[in-house]
Amino acid sequence: MTDNLNPTSTRKPLLVGLLAALLFLALGFFMLWQRYQILLENRQSEMAGIIELVEQNIEQSLKYSYSAVLSLALQIDENGKIENFDTIAAQLVDSNPNIDAIQIVPNGVITKVYPYKEHQAALNYDILNEPKTREEALKAIESRKMYFAGPLQLKQGGLAIVGRLPVFIENDFWGFAAVLIYFENLIDQSGIRDLASDKYKFQFSKTDPVSGKEQFFLQETSELKEAYSEEVLLPDGDWKIYIIPVNPLEPFYAIIPVGLLILVFSAAMGWIIFNTMKQPAILAAKVKKQAGDLAKSELQFRTIFNQAAIGMARVDSNTGMILETNNKFQELLGYSNAELNQKDHIAISYPEDRKPNIELMEKLRNNEIREYNLKKRLVKKDGEIIWIKLNVSALWSEGEKATSHIALVEDISARVRAKEEREANEKRFKSLVEHSSEVILIIDSEGRAKYATPSLERITGYKQLQIAENEIFSLVHPEDAAGVIKKFKESRNNPGKAVSGINTRIYSRSMEALWVEVTLTNLCHEESIGGYVVNFRDVTAKREAELNLIKSYDFVMEQNKRLLNFAYIVSHNLRSHSSNFESILELYNTEDSEEERQTYISLLQNVSDNLNQSLHDLNEVVSINNNLDINVEMLSVSEYLKNTLDVLKLQINNKEANIINRVPAEMRILFNSSYLESILLNFLTNALRYSAAGRKPEIELLGYQDYGRWVLEIRDNGIGIDLEQHGDKVFGLYKTFTDRKGSRGVGLFITKNQITAMGGTVSVESTPDVGTTFKVMFK
């Protein structure tokens, strides 16, 4: 029938058929190109997702390492010393599986390592004088931030990443606090081995700081130029991580069958149009031919369906039975297509995830929704549980009765596992912080607490919400507040530098004063913190022990000083009297005149009287210092002062002295009555006795409280004492500072011993020819 066609009549249909074929071919290859771009973008997206996950895992590992090394750095005091290094390092290493060792590196020389046995070979290694470590160490010092060097071949063996945090004391470089992560441990933490599968390979590289060449550390591949790859640069260590497809041309191979189909389809469409226009007689045959082309189109759909990179399944929306699946879906669950065709979607779903899926399917079937997606678990043939991302779309027209739907399944098990591991690590780190005996506070620049660990309540009794309503400085003991504020100013001027060695007292909720040891770091510039990090721990028991030890030491030293002074006085005075006796007796024995002998006898009587007075004075001092059962009672100082003034009334009148009494009636002290009488009498008698010639005596008595202790001041305008010459002898025995008659140097010595015996202190201020002030602070 076609053999008799006129060539002229077939020229135009042939041209139209050829143009139609070219049009379909162009349209088909345009769609094929779009499909190819989609495949590339999907692979790129998958690679980016995997590399992002690897990057997150590595950054999370380095974050924990940074936290550990920062905790270690905070333990270094202002003298560059660290106490209990092994204990602290053991806690940090044992509680953090992300790190393998810790080092202390003052001035670039490794001096402390943990664990010691495995890493002792690294001791005394000078990283700043070693070419392969110097450059990266200097980078850390220059940036003043944590810098991860390596991978390095360790002196003690093995390949590792070394994170070095520069430590500055008073803005001067001190050294490093360093953490060590074995390269294999870092690779395991990154999840590379789990994520690689059979589709991708990974590579880890770094530019050598000495040679400037890129070094590769994984054996999988180093052919980066010949393969399409995705790379990420980690800023903390100048490292690169590559992910490389095992088969770079896989997307291209995937579209070749489709391209062939498009070529055939275009030629067929051109041929159909040619025959359609050639003559109506061929129309019937051409319809049959088109049916064959439709079959080819169906085949094309089948090919695309089966070669899809994600799992696909067509499901009966009314019964839930699986109608057909692609190769990826079968590979994902481990079932054949025939086995899956005998199951409904509920059978392969994890029991706890079935209800949400059933509810969404009901809405889809009732045309309430046209599509839905959710995360759920599926049960593989071998019983393994996998996490998937499910996207479901209806295949019937809107408003029609439900028939079937398409389900797209993406395996996200690796992502879920990585997220669970990250959450577990975060929970472990949070638990470590919350159960620590050390309190960690974050306070803003106004002194208000933004965050507090639970140990705050254990130590001070304050809960986090309660402390947030007050300024933190209100808890500091008034005597220590100025010093604490000074340290805050120092920290404010040195961001990022730990200010340690702060020992202060704070009030607990029960108003008990607690001694705490504080380390302060200004991290206001850190967006995630935005305040001062305050680490403190309760050292009350330690501090009280130190104070008691100091008091005991001072008491012993004072007693020794008194003992030596007393021994010297006894030796000196008795030796003087003995010499006088010996000299007079020698003269007596050599003298023949009875009259002269009587004179020597009178001299012996005077020496004997002086010896007796000295023994009496010394005995009174011994009595004061050895009386362990001194009777004490609550005494009114104003009443005893009134009695003393009555006793001295005659002397006061004779001297025309002006007495200014400003001792309050409520001044009551726990003291020995005899001692108080003696002290008041001695001070007032001296003030009258040593009044200045040419002016009337004026004596002022003041009583007041200082930090809960009563203080008595006795001021006069007498002749005064030259403290530059006699300051260390004012309260000495037999120490006099005037040639006035009656000065023996005993009264002040006994007075000080009486005050000291009762737990008080006495001090003196004096200016010659101006006056003297004695200040007695009672216990």
Rosetta blueprint (number, residue, H / E / L):
1 M L
2 T H
3 D H
4 N H
5 L L
6 N L
7 P H
8 T H
9 S H
10 T H
11 R H
12 K H
13 P H
14 L H
15 L H
16 V H
17 G H
18 L H
19 L H
20 A H
21 A H
22 L H
23 L H
24 F H
25 L H
26 A H
27 L H
28 G H
29 F H
30 F H
31 M H
32 L H
33 W H
34 Q H
35 R H
36 Y H
37 Q H
38 I H
39 L H
40 L H
41 E H
42 N H
43 R H
44 Q H
45 S H
46 E H
47 M H
48 A H
49 G H
50 I H
51 I H
52 E H
53 L H
54 V H
55 E H
56 Q H
57 N H
58 I H
59 E H
60 Q H
61 S H
62 L H
63 K H
64 Y H
65 S H
66 Y H
67 S H
68 A H
69 V H
70 L H
71 S H
72 L H
73 A H
74 L L
75 Q L
76 I E
77 D L
78 E L
79 N L
80 G L
81 K L
82 I E
83 E L
84 N L
85 F H
86 D H
87 T H
88 I H
89 A H
90 A H
91 Q H
92 L H
93 V H
94 D H
95 S L
96 N L
97 P L
98 N L
99 I L
100 D L
101 A E
102 I E
103 Q E
104 I E
105 V E
106 P E
107 N L
108 G L
109 V E
110 I L
111 T L
112 K E
113 V E
114 Y E
115 P L
116 Y H
117 K H
118 E H
119 H H
120 Q H
121 A H
122 A H
123 L L
124 N L
125 Y L
126 D E
127 I H
128 L H
129 N H
130 E L
131 P H
132 K H
133 T H
134 R H
135 E H
136 E H
137 A H
138 L H
139 K H
140 A H
141 I H
142 E H
143 S H
144 R L
145 K L
146 M L
147 Y E
148 F E
149 A E
150 G E
151 P E
152 L E
153 Q E
154 L L
155 K L
156 Q L
157 G L
158 G L
159 L E
160 A E
161 I E
162 V E
163 G E
164 R E
165 L E
166 P E
167 V E
168 F E
169 I E
170 E L
171 N L
172 D E
173 F E
174 W E
175 G E
176 F E
177 A E
178 A E
179 V E
180 L E
181 I E
182 Y E
183 F H
184 E H
185 N H
186 L H
187 I H
188 D H
189 Q H
190 S H
191 G L
192 I H
193 R H
194 D H
195 L H
196 A H
197 S L
198 D L
199 K L
200 Y E
201 K E
202 F E
203 Q E
204 F E
205 S E
206 K E
207 T E
208 D L
209 P L
210 V L
211 S L
212 G L
213 K L
214 E E
215 Q E
216 F E
217 F L
218 L L
219 Q L
220 E L
221 T L
222 S L
223 E L
224 L L
225 K L
226 E L
227 A L
228 Y L
229 S L
230 E E
231 E E
232 V E
233 L E
234 L E
235 P L
236 D L
237 G L
238 D L
239 W E
240 K E
241 I E
242 Y E
243 I E
244 I E
245 P E
246 V L
247 N L
248 P L
249 L L
250 E H
251 P H
252 F H
253 Y H
254 A H
255 I H
256 I H
257 P H
258 V H
259 G H
260 L H
261 L H
262 I H
263 L H
264 V H
265 F H
266 S H
267 A H
268 A H
269 M H
270 G H
271 W H
272 I H
273 I H
274 F H
275 N H
276 T H
277 M H
278 K H
279 Q L
280 P H
281 A H
282 I H
283 L H
284 A H
285 A H
286 K H
287 V H
288 K H
289 K H
290 Q H
291 A H
292 G H
293 D H
294 L H
295 A H
296 K H
297 S H
298 E H
299 L H
300 Q H
301 F H
302 R H
303 T H
304 I H
305 F H
306 N H
307 Q H
308 A L
309 A L
310 I L
311 G E
312 M E
313 A E
314 R E
315 V E
316 D E
317 S L
318 N L
319 T L
320 G L
321 M E
322 I E
323 L E
324 E E
325 T E
326 N L
327 N H
328 K H
329 F H
330 Q H
331 E H
332 L H
333 L H
334 G L
335 Y L
336 S L
337 N H
338 A H
339 E H
340 L H
341 N L
342 Q L
343 K L
344 D E
345 H L
346 I L
347 A L
348 I L
349 S E
350 Y L
351 P H
352 E H
353 D H
354 R H
355 K H
356 P H
357 N H
358 I H
359 E H
360 L H
361 M H
362 E H
363 K H
364 L H
365 R H
366 N L
367 N L
368 E L
369 I L
370 R L
371 E E
372 Y E
373 N E
374 L E
375 K E
376 K E
377 R E
378 L E
379 V E
380 K L
381 K L
382 D L
383 G L
384 E L
385 I E
386 I E
387 W E
388 I E
389 K E
390 L E
391 N E
392 V E
393 S E
394 A E
395 L L
396 W L
397 S L
398 E L
399 G L
400 E L
401 K L
402 A L
403 T L
404 S E
405 H E
406 I E
407 A E
408 L E
409 V E
410 E E
411 D E
412 I L
413 S H
414 A H
415 R H
416 V H
417 R H
418 A H
419 K H
420 E H
421 E H
422 R H
423 E H
424 A H
425 N H
426 E H
427 K H
428 R H
429 F H
430 K H
431 S H
432 L H
433 V H
434 E H
435 H L
436 S L
437 S L
438 E L
439 V E
440 I E
441 L E
442 I E
443 I E
444 D L
445 S L
446 E L
447 G L
448 R E
449 A E
450 K E
451 Y E
452 A E
453 T L
454 P L
455 S H
456 L H
457 E H
458 R H
459 I H
460 T H
461 G L
462 Y L
463 K L
464 Q H
465 L H
466 Q H
467 I H
468 A L
469 E L
470 N L
471 E E
472 I H
473 F H
474 S H
475 L H
476 V E
477 H L
478 P H
479 E H
480 D H
481 A H
482 A H
483 G H
484 V H
485 I H
486 K H
487 K H
488 F H
489 K H
490 E H
491 S H
492 R H
493 N L
494 N L
495 P L
496 G L
497 K L
498 A E
499 V E
500 S E
501 G E
502 I E
503 N E
504 T E
505 R E
506 I E
507 Y E
508 S L
509 R L
510 S L
511 M L
512 E L
513 A E
514 L E
515 W E
516 V E
517 E E
518 V E
519 T E
520 L E
521 T E
522 N E
523 L E
524 C L
525 H L
526 E L
527 E L
528 S L
529 I L
530 G L
531 G E
532 Y E
533 V E
534 V E
535 N E
536 F E
537 R E
538 D E
539 V L
540 T H
541 A H
542 K H
543 R H
544 E H
545 A H
546 E H
547 L H
548 N H
549 L H
550 I H
551 K H
552 S H
553 Y H
554 D H
555 F H
556 V H
557 M H
558 E H
559 Q H
560 N H
561 K H
562 R H
563 L H
564 L H
565 N H
566 F H
567 A H
568 Y H
569 I H
570 V H
571 S H
572 H H
573 N H
574 L H
575 R H
576 S H
577 H H
578 S H
579 S H
580 N H
581 F H
582 E H
583 S H
584 I H
585 L H
586 E H
587 L H
588 Y H
589 N H
590 T H
591 E L
592 D L
593 S L
594 E H
595 E H
596 E H
597 R H
598 Q H
599 T H
600 Y H
601 I H
602 S H
603 L H
604 L H
605 Q H
606 N H
607 V H
608 S H
609 D H
610 N H
611 L H
612 N H
613 Q H
614 S H
615 L H
616 H H
617 D H
618 L H
619 N H
620 E H
621 V H
622 V H
623 S H
624 I H
625 N H
626 N H
627 N L
628 L L
629 D L
630 I L
631 N L
632 V L
633 E E
634 M E
635 L E
636 S E
637 V H
638 S H
639 E H
640 Y H
641 L H
642 K H
643 N H
644 T H
645 L H
646 D H
647 V H
648 L L
649 K H
650 L H
651 Q H
652 I H
653 N H
654 N H
655 K H
656 E L
657 A L
658 N E
659 I E
660 I E
661 N E
662 R E
663 V L
664 P L
665 A L
666 E L
667 M L
668 R E
669 I E
670 L E
671 F E
672 N L
673 S H
674 S H
675 Y H
676 L H
677 E H
678 S H
679 I H
680 L H
681 L H
682 N H
683 F H
684 L H
685 T H
686 N H
687 A H
688 L H
689 R H
690 Y L
691 S L
692 A L
693 A L
694 G L
695 R L
696 K L
697 P L
698 E E
699 I E
700 E E
701 L E
702 L E
703 G E
704 Y E
705 Q E
706 D E
707 Y L
708 G L
709 R E
710 W E
711 V E
712 L E
713 E E
714 I E
715 R E
716 D E
717 N L
718 G L
719 I L
720 G L
721 I L
722 D L
723 L H
724 E H
725 Q H
726 H H
727 G H
728 D H
729 K H
730 V L
731 F L
732 G L
733 L L
734 Y L
735 K L
736 T L
737 F L
738 T L
739 D L
740 R L
741 K L
742 G L
743 S L
744 R L
745 G L
746 V L
747 G H
748 L H
749 F H
750 I H
751 T H
752 K H
753 N H
754 Q H
755 I H
756 T H
757 A H
758 M L
759 G L
760 G L
761 T E
762 V E
763 S E
764 V E
765 E E
766 S E
767 T E
768 P L
769 D L
770 V L
771 G E
772 T E
773 T E
774 F E
775 K E
776 V E
777 M E
778 F L
779 K L
